[in-house]
Amino acid sequence: MTIDMSQFYQVFFDEADELLAEMEKLLLALDVSAPDSEDLNAIFRAAHSIKGGAATFAFTDITEVTHMLESLLDRIRKGEMALTPEHVDAFLAAKDVLTMQMDGHHHGSGVDQDAVDSVCQRLKALSQDIVPETPAVEAAPVAAAEPAAAAPVADADGNYIFHIELPEVPQRDVDALAAELGLLGTIGQERLADQRVVFTLTTSESQDSIVAICSFVLDPDDLKITLGAAPAAPQAELQGGSGTKQPAEDPGYGIFEPQQAEAASPPSPAVKPEQAAASAPAAEAKNWGRRATDKEGGNQESSSIRVGIEKVDQLINLVGELVITQAMIEQRIGALDPIAHERLLNSASQLARNTRDLQEAVMSIRMMPMDYVFSRFPRMVRDLAGKLGKKVDFVTHGAATELDKGLIERIVDPLTHLVRNSVDHGIEMPEKRRESGKNEAGKLTLSAAHQGGNIVIEVSDDGGGLNRERILAKAKQQGLDVSDTMPDADVWNLVMAPGFSTAEVVTDVSGRGVGMDVVKRNIAAMGGSVDIRSVPGSGTTIAISLPLTLAILDGMSVKVGEEVYILPLGYVIESLQPASADVKEIAGQGRVIKIRGEYLQLIPLYQIFAIEPCFTEPSEGIVVILEADGKKAALLVDSLVGQQQVVVKNLESNFRKVAGISGATILGDGGVSLILDVSALLRSSRQLSAAPIFY
């Protein structure tokens, strides 16, 4: 039976990505002067687990890097050498190389071999500089004898003899391994006095094949494979005999021997699919999941499962349909006699409660912690601060706060711009901070918290703050409509104008004016808003407010003629019926309405979509005051229907893109209601004429 091992690649790549991310997080948090031993062990375990998985699939390039990485880590965690900043830099560089190699195997992207070689040389140099080799070893004329000791002994048929030493394991596991290893060749078995088991395997296969079979029962830490010349080996020979390729002081913690010894041995074939089939792939996948969460020596299974996002989206869509159906039922039974149909109405109420609970539970599946986003910034801040010659302490709060996966993925780029701006523009150079009486290390804080139905993400720094005079001068230079009496809040918002930058020189970090306007556009596209607060000399805070999810919307239903539209509630300030005296006509600009001393553009919704309205005069209809992108306007509708939560359907994928419409939903009566794009409506308010715009 042949099993295609490539079907299990995704499990390995997912686990490896998580392990690399955890490794980077721990490396950045290490106190170099007094590193925590458990953190060092966790970093070592991550590298070790990646090597074990890579070996199973014969990704030898990954195993080579991880072997050198874990060798150096092992010496540091055992106290054989002191941790230095150079070590941390080298480990981070190795993590980047491993990520590149993973992408090469997973997506077929290119791998910079020069970068790989450079990292390997760097790791080797650090190991040699700190723990130099004994002169006698280097000077001794063992070049001819060493290959003979390390080389496997082959018989006339080209078979090799491997001694596989196991710890004390249950007899059922011993029997299972004996059966599986027997598929590779002739197997002998011996149980030693201390209950360890030694298999003697005569085979023509590679050591990788043995590892692939054994690792579904054993952790690689517990597995030791040596080459021998005799059919059976005493305990002393297995621990340090001539068949061992590693020096006595190297415990052989991994599943591969040192690289220099491998070079002396004859080439071995990669793991073949039919051999890998014998290694119980399903159990392998389970084993990787355990390695990602276990402590060393632990045996706890993972408490989560991996589900494709398309399955989650399908489930959410079906629950949305259920909500719509339940709303239809409620509308139908609303006309029934409550006395005659009491039991039916009670059952419908119970169905409504259960449907709402189910909807909230299913929506929570798409929710992900903000740590998914926050975890990528410590490395970026560290590298950028080092490049600019600054010192920055990076702090996060609310990493466990959850946000919809769709928004999580789209918030990364805006936050990247904001964090880079804070490090580059906000936080001063160490000498300038000392002159100002500040700590020479600036503080950059990234936080997330729920506020009502929204999540608020803040990027704060204790730098020099925004310079009002410089911003105004730059705005005037670019021809923007500004005045010296503008409120601070309006001045700060100028930095989000397209092409606006106060940087005096253009560098590869900033200065091209393509950062803050991108942030504003991206956040607005997600239905959010950006607020800037700054105190000169004390720092700047940029707050982003986002809805928790894009799949469900709190909306206000408004009616124009026979049509019902949905206004996202986050844009609605108030609704009122104005007096005729408050409506004014401005030549060439349409009508405006006076609200508390402020004149707002009047947008007749019937004119936007060419609908026959019930009322054309604002004093007869209802005006809804909206605000988006810092602009206000008054929307004229016939009446308000009510407030409700709606399930958002993508109109573009089901029909086509319609200007002024952001989506659609299905009402309780089965009719389709369009969700208005408030930002587009306000942008078009200056273009209103007798002809419809979006029709």
C-alpha positions as CSV (number, residue, x, y, z in Angstrom):
1,M,0.0,0.0,0.0
2,T,1.4,3.4,-1.0
3,I,0.5,6.6,0.7
4,D,1.3,10.0,-0.7
5,M,3.1,11.8,2.1
6,S,2.6,15.1,0.4
7,Q,-1.0,15.2,1.7
8,F,0.5,15.6,5.2
9,Y,2.8,18.5,4.3
10,Q,0.3,21.1,5.3
11,V,0.3,19.8,8.9
12,F,4.0,20.1,9.1
13,F,4.1,23.6,7.6
14,D,1.3,24.9,9.9
15,E,3.1,23.5,13.0
16,A,6.5,24.8,11.8
17,D,5.1,28.3,11.2
18,E,3.7,28.4,14.8
19,L,7.0,27.1,16.2
20,L,9.0,29.7,14.3
21,A,6.7,32.5,15.5
22,E,7.0,31.2,19.1
23,M,10.8,31.0,18.7
24,E,11.1,34.6,17.5
25,K,8.8,35.8,20.3
26,L,10.9,34.1,23.0
27,L,14.2,35.3,21.5
28,L,13.0,38.9,21.5
29,A,11.9,38.6,25.1
30,L,15.2,37.0,26.3
31,D,17.2,38.9,29.0
32,V,20.7,38.4,27.6
33,S,22.4,39.0,30.9
34,A,20.2,36.5,32.8
35,P,18.2,34.3,30.3
36,D,15.3,32.2,31.7
37,S,16.2,28.5,31.5
38,E,12.7,27.5,30.6
39,D,12.6,30.0,27.7
40,L,15.9,28.6,26.4
41,N,14.5,25.1,26.7
42,A,11.4,26.2,24.8
43,I,13.4,27.7,22.0
44,F,15.5,24.6,21.8
45,R,12.4,22.4,21.7
46,A,11.0,24.5,18.8
47,A,14.1,24.0,16.7
48,H,14.3,20.4,17.6
49,S,10.6,19.7,16.7
50,I,11.0,21.4,13.3
51,K,14.1,19.3,12.6
52,G,12.2,16.1,13.5
53,G,9.3,17.0,11.1
54,A,11.6,18.1,8.3
55,A,13.5,14.8,8.6
56,T,10.3,12.8,8.2
57,F,9.7,14.4,4.8
58,A,13.4,14.5,3.9
59,F,13.7,18.3,3.8
60,T,17.4,18.0,4.3
61,D,18.2,21.7,3.8
62,I,15.9,22.5,6.8
63,T,17.4,19.8,8.9
64,E,21.0,21.1,8.3
65,V,20.1,24.6,9.5
66,T,18.1,23.4,12.5
67,H,20.8,20.9,13.5
68,M,23.4,23.7,13.7
69,L,20.9,26.0,15.4
70,E,19.9,23.5,18.1
71,S,23.5,22.4,18.7
72,L,24.4,25.9,19.6
73,L,21.2,26.3,21.6
74,D,21.9,23.1,23.5
75,R,25.3,24.3,24.7
76,I,23.9,27.6,25.8
77,R,21.0,26.0,27.7
78,K,23.4,23.6,29.4
79,G,25.5,26.5,30.6
80,E,28.5,25.5,28.5
81,M,28.7,29.1,27.1
82,A,27.2,32.4,27.9
83,L,24.4,33.9,25.8
84,T,25.4,37.1,24.0
85,P,23.5,39.6,21.8
86,E,25.4,38.1,18.8
87,H,23.8,34.8,19.6
88,V,20.3,36.3,19.6
89,D,21.0,38.1,16.3
90,A,22.3,34.8,14.7
91,F,19.2,32.9,16.0
92,L,16.9,35.5,14.5
93,A,18.7,35.3,11.2
94,A,18.4,31.5,11.3
95,K,14.7,31.9,11.9
96,D,14.4,34.1,8.8
97,V,16.3,31.5,6.7
98,L,14.1,28.7,8.0
99,T,11.0,30.7,7.1
100,M,12.4,31.2,3.6
101,Q,13.2,27.5,3.2
102,M,9.7,26.6,4.4
103,D,8.2,28.9,1.8
104,G,10.4,27.3,-0.8
105,H,9.1,23.8,-0.1
106,H,5.5,25.0,0.6
107,H,4.9,27.5,-2.2
108,G,7.9,26.9,-4.5
109,S,9.3,30.4,-3.9
110,G,13.0,31.0,-4.4
111,V,15.6,30.4,-1.7
112,D,18.7,32.6,-1.3
113,Q,21.4,30.0,-0.9
114,D,23.9,32.7,-0.1
115,A,21.8,33.7,2.9
116,V,21.6,30.1,4.0
117,D,25.3,29.6,3.8
118,S,25.9,32.9,5.6
119,V,23.7,31.9,8.5
120,C,25.3,28.4,8.7
121,Q,28.8,29.9,8.8
122,R,27.7,32.4,11.4
123,L,26.3,29.7,13.7
124,K,29.4,27.6,13.2
125,A,31.7,30.6,13.9
126,L,29.9,31.5,17.1
127,S,30.2,27.9,18.3
128,Q,33.9,27.7,17.5
129,D,34.7,31.1,18.9
130,I,33.1,30.5,22.2
131,V,33.9,26.8,22.6
132,P,37.1,26.3,20.7
133,E,38.1,22.8,19.7
134,T,40.9,21.1,21.7
135,P,44.2,21.5,19.9
136,A,45.0,17.8,20.2
137,V,41.9,17.0,18.2
138,E,42.8,19.4,15.4
139,A,46.5,18.3,15.3
140,A,46.0,14.6,15.7
141,P,46.5,12.7,12.4
142,V,43.1,11.0,12.4
143,A,41.9,12.0,9.0
144,A,42.3,8.6,7.6
145,A,41.1,6.7,10.6
146,E,38.0,8.8,11.3
147,P,36.0,7.8,8.2
148,A,36.7,4.2,8.9
149,A,35.2,4.6,12.4
150,A,32.2,6.6,11.2
151,A,31.4,4.7,8.0
152,P,28.6,2.2,8.1
153,V,29.6,-1.4,7.7
154,A,27.9,-2.9,4.6
155,D,27.7,-6.6,3.7
156,A,28.2,-8.0,0.2
157,D,24.6,-7.0,-0.7
158,G,25.1,-3.4,0.3
159,N,23.2,-3.6,3.6
160,Y,23.9,-1.5,6.7
161,I,23.5,-2.4,10.3
162,F,21.8,0.0,12.6
163,H,21.5,-0.2,16.4
164,I,18.3,1.4,17.6
165,E,18.2,2.1,21.3
166,L,14.9,2.8,22.9
167,P,14.0,4.0,26.4
168,E,11.6,2.0,28.6
169,V,8.4,1.9,26.5
170,P,5.2,-0.2,26.7
171,Q,5.5,-3.7,25.2
172,R,2.7,-2.9,22.7
173,D,4.9,-0.1,21.3
174,V,7.9,-2.4,21.1
175,D,5.9,-5.0,19.2
176,A,4.5,-2.3,16.9
177,L,8.0,-1.0,16.1
178,A,9.4,-4.4,15.6
179,A,6.6,-5.1,13.0
180,E,7.2,-1.8,11.2
181,L,11.0,-2.0,11.2
182,G,10.8,-5.6,9.9
183,L,9.5,-4.1,6.7
184,L,12.9,-2.5,6.1
185,G,15.0,-5.6,6.6
186,T,16.1,-8.2,9.1
187,I,15.3,-7.2,12.7
188,G,16.8,-8.5,16.0
189,Q,15.6,-7.5,19.5
190,E,17.2,-7.4,23.0
191,R,15.9,-6.0,26.3
192,L,18.7,-4.8,28.5
193,A,18.8,-5.0,32.3
194,D,17.6,-1.4,32.8
195,Q,14.5,-2.3,30.6
196,R,15.8,-0.4,27.6
197,V,15.2,-2.2,24.3
198,V,17.8,-2.4,21.5
199,F,16.8,-3.4,18.0
200,T,19.5,-4.5,15.5
201,L,18.3,-3.8,12.0
202,T,20.1,-5.0,8.8
203,T,18.8,-2.9,5.9
204,S,19.7,-1.1,2.7
205,E,17.5,1.9,3.6
206,S,18.6,5.3,5.0
207,Q,18.5,6.4,8.6
208,D,15.7,8.8,7.7
209,S,13.5,5.8,6.9
210,I,14.1,4.4,10.4
211,V,13.3,7.8,12.0
212,A,10.1,8.1,10.0
213,I,8.9,4.7,11.5
214,C,10.1,5.2,15.1
215,S,9.0,8.8,15.5
216,F,5.3,8.0,15.5
217,V,5.7,6.2,18.8
218,L,8.8,8.0,20.2
219,D,9.8,11.6,20.7
220,P,13.1,12.1,18.8
221,D,14.7,13.1,22.2
222,D,14.2,9.5,23.3
223,L,15.5,7.9,20.1
224,K,19.2,7.0,19.5
225,I,20.4,5.4,16.3
226,T,24.0,4.3,15.9
227,L,25.9,2.4,13.2
228,G,27.6,-0.9,14.1
229,A,29.5,-3.8,12.6
230,A,28.3,-6.5,14.8
231,P,24.8,-8.1,14.7
232,A,24.4,-7.4,18.4
233,A,26.0,-4.7,20.6
234,P,26.5,-4.6,24.3
235,Q,25.2,-1.5,26.2
236,A,28.7,0.0,26.5
237,E,29.2,-0.1,22.7
238,L,25.8,1.5,22.1
239,Q,26.7,4.4,24.3
240,G,30.2,5.1,23.1
241,G,31.5,2.4,20.8
242,S,33.3,2.8,17.5
243,G,30.0,2.9,15.7
244,T,29.0,6.2,17.3
245,K,29.6,9.2,15.0
246,Q,29.4,11.9,17.7
247,P,32.0,12.9,20.3
248,A,31.5,11.5,23.7
249,E,30.5,14.9,25.1
250,D,27.8,15.3,22.5
251,P,24.7,13.4,23.8
252,G,23.2,12.9,20.4
253,Y,19.9,14.5,21.3
254,G,18.7,14.8,17.7
255,I,17.8,12.3,15.1
256,F,20.7,13.3,12.8
257,E,24.4,13.0,13.5
258,P,26.8,16.0,13.2
259,Q,27.1,17.3,9.6
260,Q,30.8,16.5,9.3
261,A,30.2,12.9,10.1
262,E,27.3,12.7,7.6
263,A,29.7,14.0,4.9
264,A,32.0,11.0,5.5
265,S,29.2,8.4,5.1
266,P,27.9,7.2,1.7
267,P,24.8,9.0,0.4
268,S,21.5,7.6,1.5
269,P,18.3,7.6,-0.5
270,A,15.4,9.9,0.6
271,V,12.4,8.4,2.4
272,K,10.3,6.7,-0.2
273,P,6.5,6.9,-0.2
274,E,6.0,3.2,0.3
275,Q,8.4,3.3,3.3
276,A,6.7,6.4,4.7
277,A,3.4,4.6,4.5
278,A,4.7,2.2,7.1
279,S,5.2,5.1,9.5
280,A,1.5,5.6,10.1
281,P,1.1,9.1,8.7
282,A,-2.1,9.8,10.7
283,A,-0.1,9.2,13.8
284,E,2.7,11.4,12.5
285,A,0.3,14.3,12.1
286,K,-0.9,13.7,15.7
287,N,2.6,13.7,16.9
288,W,3.5,17.0,15.3
289,G,0.4,18.6,17.0
290,R,1.7,17.3,20.3
291,R,5.2,18.6,19.8
292,A,3.9,22.1,19.3
293,T,2.2,22.2,22.7
294,D,4.0,19.8,25.0
295,K,6.6,20.7,27.5
296,E,9.7,18.5,27.4
297,G,8.8,15.1,28.5
298,G,5.1,15.9,28.5
299,N,2.3,13.8,26.9
300,Q,-0.6,16.3,26.6
301,E,-2.6,16.3,23.4
302,S,-3.5,19.5,21.5
303,S,-6.9,20.9,22.5
304,S,-7.6,22.4,19.1
305,I,-8.2,21.2,15.5
306,R,-7.5,22.8,12.2
307,V,-10.4,23.6,10.0
308,G,-10.3,25.2,6.5
309,I,-11.5,28.8,6.5
310,E,-13.8,27.9,3.6
311,K,-15.7,25.5,5.8
312,V,-16.1,28.1,8.5
313,D,-17.4,30.6,5.9
314,Q,-19.9,28.1,4.6
315,L,-21.1,27.5,8.2
316,I,-21.5,31.2,8.8
317,N,-23.4,31.6,5.6
318,L,-25.8,28.8,6.5
319,V,-26.4,30.2,10.0
320,G,-27.1,33.6,8.3
321,E,-29.7,31.9,6.2
322,L,-31.2,30.3,9.3
323,V,-31.4,33.8,10.9
324,I,-33.2,35.1,7.9
325,T,-35.6,32.2,7.9
326,Q,-36.3,32.6,11.6
327,A,-37.1,36.3,10.9
328,M,-39.5,35.3,8.2
329,I,-41.3,32.9,10.6
330,E,-41.5,35.7,13.3
331,Q,-43.1,38.0,10.7
332,R,-45.6,35.4,9.6
333,I,-46.8,34.5,13.1
334,G,-47.0,38.1,14.2
335,A,-50.5,38.2,12.8
336,L,-51.7,35.2,14.7
337,D,-54.0,35.3,17.8
338,P,-51.7,35.0,20.8
339,I,-54.4,33.2,22.8
340,A,-55.3,30.6,20.2
341,H,-51.7,30.0,19.2
342,E,-49.9,30.5,22.5
343,R,-47.8,27.3,22.3
344,L,-46.7,28.0,18.7
345,L,-45.7,31.6,19.7
346,N,-43.7,30.3,22.7
347,S,-41.9,27.8,20.5
348,A,-41.1,30.5,18.0
349,S,-39.6,32.7,20.8
350,Q,-37.5,29.7,22.0
351,L,-36.3,29.2,18.4
352,A,-35.4,32.9,18.2
353,R,-33.3,32.7,21.3
354,N,-31.5,29.5,20.2
355,T,-30.9,31.0,16.7
356,R,-29.3,34.1,18.2
357,D,-27.1,32.0,20.5
358,L,-26.1,29.8,17.6
359,Q,-25.3,32.8,15.5
360,E,-23.0,34.3,18.2
361,A,-21.3,30.9,18.7
362,V,-20.6,30.4,15.0
363,M,-19.4,34.0,14.6
364,S,-16.9,33.4,17.5
365,I,-15.2,30.7,15.4
366,R,-13.9,33.4,13.1
367,M,-12.7,35.5,15.9
368,M,-8.9,35.5,16.5
369,P,-6.8,37.1,19.2
370,M,-5.0,40.3,18.4
371,D,-1.8,38.6,19.4
372,Y,-1.9,37.1,15.9
373,V,-1.1,40.7,14.7
374,F,0.8,42.0,17.6
375,S,3.4,39.2,17.6
376,R,4.9,40.3,14.3
377,F,5.9,43.8,15.5
378,P,8.5,43.2,18.3
379,R,11.0,42.0,15.7
380,M,10.2,44.8,13.3
381,V,10.6,47.4,16.1
382,R,13.9,45.9,17.2
383,D,15.4,45.9,13.7
384,L,14.1,49.3,12.8
385,A,15.3,50.9,16.0
386,G,18.7,49.4,15.5
387,K,18.8,50.7,12.0
388,L,17.9,54.2,13.1
389,G,20.2,54.2,16.2
390,K,17.3,54.5,18.6
391,K,16.4,52.6,21.7
392,V,12.7,51.5,21.9
393,D,10.8,49.5,24.6
394,F,7.9,47.8,22.9
395,V,4.9,47.0,25.0
396,T,1.5,45.4,24.1
397,H,-1.8,45.3,26.0
398,G,-5.0,43.4,25.2
399,A,-3.3,40.8,22.9
400,A,-6.1,38.4,23.9
401,T,-8.8,40.8,22.6
402,E,-10.5,39.1,19.6
403,L,-11.4,40.4,16.2
404,D,-12.9,38.8,13.1
405,K,-10.3,36.9,11.0
406,G,-11.2,39.0,7.9
407,L,-10.4,42.2,9.7
408,I,-7.3,40.7,11.4
409,E,-5.7,40.1,8.0
410,R,-6.5,43.6,6.7
411,I,-5.4,45.5,9.8
412,V,-1.8,44.4,9.5
413,D,-0.7,46.9,6.8
414,P,-2.2,50.0,8.5
415,L,-0.7,49.0,11.9
416,T,2.7,48.5,10.2
417,H,2.6,52.0,8.8
418,L,1.7,53.4,12.2
419,V,4.3,51.5,14.1
420,R,7.1,52.5,11.6
421,N,6.0,56.1,11.9
422,S,6.2,56.1,15.7
423,V,9.7,54.6,15.6
424,D,10.9,56.9,12.8
425,H,9.1,60.2,13.4
426,G,7.8,60.0,17.0
427,I,10.5,58.6,19.2
428,E,13.6,60.8,19.4
429,M,17.3,59.9,19.3
430,P,18.7,58.8,22.7
431,E,20.9,61.9,23.2
432,K,17.9,64.2,22.4
433,R,15.7,62.3,24.9
434,R,18.4,62.7,27.6
435,E,18.6,66.5,26.9
436,S,14.8,66.6,27.4
437,G,15.0,64.8,30.7
438,K,13.5,61.6,29.4
439,N,14.7,58.0,29.6
440,E,16.9,57.4,26.5
441,A,14.8,54.4,25.6
442,G,11.5,55.5,24.1
443,K,8.3,53.6,24.9
444,L,6.0,52.3,22.1
445,T,2.7,50.8,23.2
446,L,0.3,48.8,21.1
447,S,-3.1,48.1,22.7
448,A,-6.5,46.7,21.9
449,A,-9.8,46.8,23.8
450,H,-13.5,46.3,23.3
451,Q,-15.7,49.4,23.5
452,G,-19.3,48.6,22.9
453,G,-19.7,46.8,19.6
454,N,-16.3,48.0,18.4
455,I,-12.7,47.2,19.0
456,V,-10.3,50.1,19.6
457,I,-6.6,49.6,18.7
458,E,-4.2,52.3,19.8
459,V,-0.6,53.0,18.8
460,S,1.1,55.3,21.4
461,D,4.6,56.6,21.8
462,D,6.2,59.0,24.4
463,G,8.2,60.9,21.7
464,G,8.2,64.5,20.7
465,G,4.6,64.6,19.5
466,L,3.4,66.3,16.3
467,N,4.7,69.7,15.3
468,R,1.7,72.0,14.7
469,E,3.7,74.8,13.0
470,R,5.6,72.4,10.6
471,I,2.4,70.6,9.6
472,L,0.6,73.9,8.8
473,A,3.6,75.2,6.9
474,K,3.8,72.0,4.8
475,A,0.0,72.1,4.2
476,K,0.2,75.6,2.9
477,Q,3.2,74.7,0.7
478,Q,1.0,71.9,-0.8
479,G,-1.9,74.2,-1.4
480,L,-4.2,72.7,1.2
481,D,-7.0,74.9,2.6
482,V,-5.8,75.6,6.1
483,S,-5.7,78.5,8.6
484,D,-3.6,79.3,11.7
485,T,-6.7,79.2,13.9
486,M,-7.6,75.6,13.1
487,P,-8.2,73.4,16.1
488,D,-5.4,70.9,16.9
489,A,-7.6,67.9,16.0
490,D,-8.0,69.3,12.5
491,V,-4.3,70.0,12.2
492,W,-3.4,66.5,13.2
493,N,-5.8,65.1,10.6
494,L,-3.8,66.9,7.9
495,V,-1.0,64.3,8.2
496,M,-3.5,61.8,6.6
497,A,-3.8,63.8,3.4
498,P,-2.5,62.1,0.3
499,G,1.2,62.7,-0.3
500,F,1.6,64.6,3.0
501,S,5.0,64.2,4.7
502,T,7.0,66.4,7.0
503,A,10.2,64.4,6.6
504,E,13.0,66.6,5.3
505,V,14.7,63.7,3.4
506,V,13.4,60.6,1.7
507,T,14.8,57.3,3.1
508,D,14.0,53.7,2.8
509,V,12.0,54.0,6.0
510,S,9.8,57.1,5.3
511,G,9.4,60.5,3.7
512,R,7.4,59.7,0.6
513,G,4.0,60.6,2.1
514,V,2.4,57.3,1.2
515,G,1.8,56.0,4.8
516,M,-1.0,57.8,6.7
517,D,-3.3,58.3,3.7
518,V,-3.1,54.5,3.1
519,V,-4.0,53.9,6.7
520,K,-7.0,56.1,6.5
521,R,-8.3,54.6,3.3
522,N,-7.8,51.0,4.5
523,I,-9.5,51.7,7.8
524,A,-12.4,53.5,6.2
525,A,-12.9,50.5,3.8
526,M,-13.3,48.3,6.9
527,G,-16.0,50.6,8.3
528,G,-13.7,52.1,10.9
529,S,-12.3,55.5,11.8
530,V,-8.9,57.0,12.8
531,D,-8.4,59.5,15.6
532,I,-5.1,61.3,16.3
533,R,-4.2,62.8,19.7
534,S,-0.9,64.5,20.3
535,V,0.8,66.6,23.0
536,P,4.0,68.3,21.9
537,G,7.0,67.0,23.8
538,S,5.0,64.1,25.4
539,G,4.0,61.9,22.5
540,T,1.3,60.8,20.1
541,T,-1.6,58.4,20.2
542,I,-3.4,57.1,17.1
543,A,-6.6,55.2,17.8
544,I,-8.3,53.0,15.3
545,S,-12.0,52.0,15.9
546,L,-13.3,49.0,14.0
547,P,-16.5,46.9,14.0
548,L,-15.9,43.4,15.5
549,T,-17.0,41.7,12.4
550,L,-18.0,42.4,8.8
551,A,-20.5,39.5,8.5
552,I,-23.1,41.0,10.8
553,L,-24.1,44.7,10.9
554,D,-26.1,46.9,13.3
555,G,-28.2,49.0,10.9
556,M,-31.0,51.4,10.7
557,S,-33.7,50.6,8.1
558,V,-35.0,53.6,6.2
559,K,-37.7,53.8,3.5
560,V,-37.8,55.8,0.3
561,G,-40.9,55.2,-1.8
562,E,-41.4,51.4,-1.8
563,E,-37.7,50.6,-1.2
564,V,-36.0,49.8,2.1
565,Y,-32.3,50.6,2.6
566,I,-30.0,49.8,5.5
567,L,-27.7,52.6,7.0
568,P,-24.8,51.2,9.1
569,L,-25.5,52.4,12.6
570,G,-21.9,53.5,13.2
571,Y,-22.3,56.4,10.8
572,V,-25.7,57.6,12.1
573,I,-25.6,60.6,14.6
574,E,-29.3,61.4,14.9
575,S,-32.5,61.7,12.9
576,L,-35.0,64.5,12.9
577,Q,-37.8,66.3,11.0
578,P,-36.5,69.8,10.2
579,A,-38.5,73.0,9.9
580,S,-38.9,74.6,6.5
581,A,-37.0,77.7,7.7
582,D,-33.9,75.6,8.3
583,V,-33.6,74.5,4.7
584,K,-31.7,76.8,2.4
585,E,-30.9,76.8,-1.3
586,I,-27.3,77.6,-2.5
587,A,-26.9,78.4,-6.1
588,G,-25.0,75.7,-7.9
589,Q,-24.5,73.6,-4.8
590,G,-28.0,72.3,-4.0
591,R,-29.8,72.6,-0.7
592,V,-28.3,72.7,2.8
593,I,-29.9,72.3,6.2
594,K,-29.1,74.2,9.4
595,I,-28.5,72.0,12.4
596,R,-27.5,73.7,15.6
597,G,-25.8,76.6,13.8
598,E,-24.0,74.3,11.4
599,Y,-25.0,74.0,7.7
600,L,-24.9,70.5,6.3
601,Q,-25.2,69.3,2.7
602,L,-28.7,67.8,2.0
603,I,-28.6,64.5,0.1
604,P,-32.0,63.4,-1.2
605,L,-31.7,59.6,-1.4
606,Y,-34.5,59.4,-3.9
607,Q,-32.4,61.5,-6.3
608,I,-29.4,59.3,-5.8
609,F,-31.1,56.1,-7.0
610,A,-33.9,57.6,-9.2
611,I,-36.8,56.5,-7.0
612,E,-40.3,58.0,-6.8
613,P,-40.5,59.3,-3.2
614,C,-43.4,60.0,-1.0
615,F,-41.9,63.4,0.0
616,T,-39.6,65.8,-1.7
617,E,-39.6,68.4,1.0
618,P,-37.4,67.9,4.1
619,S,-40.0,69.3,6.4
620,E,-42.4,66.5,5.3
621,G,-39.9,63.6,5.5
622,I,-37.1,62.6,7.8
623,V,-33.5,63.8,7.8
624,V,-30.8,61.4,9.1
625,I,-27.5,63.1,10.1
626,L,-24.5,61.0,9.0
627,E,-20.7,61.4,9.6
628,A,-17.9,59.6,7.7
629,D,-14.3,60.5,7.2
630,G,-14.7,63.6,9.3
631,K,-17.5,65.0,7.1
632,K,-21.2,65.4,8.0
633,A,-24.2,65.4,5.7
634,A,-28.0,65.1,6.0
635,L,-29.7,62.3,4.2
636,L,-33.4,62.8,3.2
637,V,-35.6,59.8,3.4
638,D,-39.4,59.2,3.6
639,S,-39.5,57.4,7.0
640,L,-37.6,55.3,9.5
641,V,-38.5,51.6,9.7
642,G,-36.4,50.6,12.7
643,Q,-33.1,49.3,14.0
644,Q,-31.9,45.7,13.5
645,Q,-29.0,43.4,13.1
646,V,-28.6,42.2,9.5
647,V,-26.5,39.5,7.9
648,V,-24.3,41.1,5.2
649,K,-24.3,39.5,1.8
650,N,-21.6,40.4,-0.8
651,L,-23.4,42.0,-3.7
652,E,-20.4,42.1,-6.0
653,S,-19.9,38.3,-6.0
654,N,-23.6,37.6,-6.4
655,F,-24.5,40.4,-8.9
656,R,-22.1,43.1,-9.7
657,K,-20.4,46.1,-8.1
658,V,-22.9,49.0,-7.6
659,A,-21.6,52.5,-6.7
660,G,-23.0,53.7,-3.4
661,I,-23.9,50.2,-2.2
662,S,-21.6,48.2,0.1
663,G,-23.7,45.0,0.3
664,A,-27.1,43.6,0.7
665,T,-29.3,41.7,3.2
666,I,-32.5,39.7,3.2
667,L,-35.4,41.0,5.3
668,G,-37.9,39.1,7.2
669,D,-40.4,39.2,4.4
670,G,-37.9,37.7,2.0
671,G,-37.2,41.0,0.2
672,V,-33.7,42.2,-0.5
673,S,-32.5,45.4,1.1
674,L,-29.4,47.3,-0.1
675,I,-26.8,48.5,2.5
676,L,-25.7,52.0,1.7
677,D,-22.0,53.0,1.4
678,V,-22.1,56.1,3.5
679,S,-18.6,57.3,2.6
680,A,-19.4,57.1,-1.1
681,L,-22.7,59.0,-0.5
682,L,-20.9,61.8,1.3
683,R,-18.1,62.0,-1.4
684,S,-20.8,62.4,-4.1
685,S,-22.8,65.0,-2.2
686,R,-21.1,67.9,-4.1
687,Q,-21.9,66.3,-7.5
688,L,-25.7,66.2,-7.1
689,S,-27.7,67.5,-10.0
690,A,-31.0,66.9,-11.5
691,A,-29.7,63.6,-13.0
692,P,-29.2,60.6,-10.7
693,I,-25.6,59.7,-9.9
694,F,-25.6,56.0,-9.0
695,Y,-28.4,54.8,-11.1
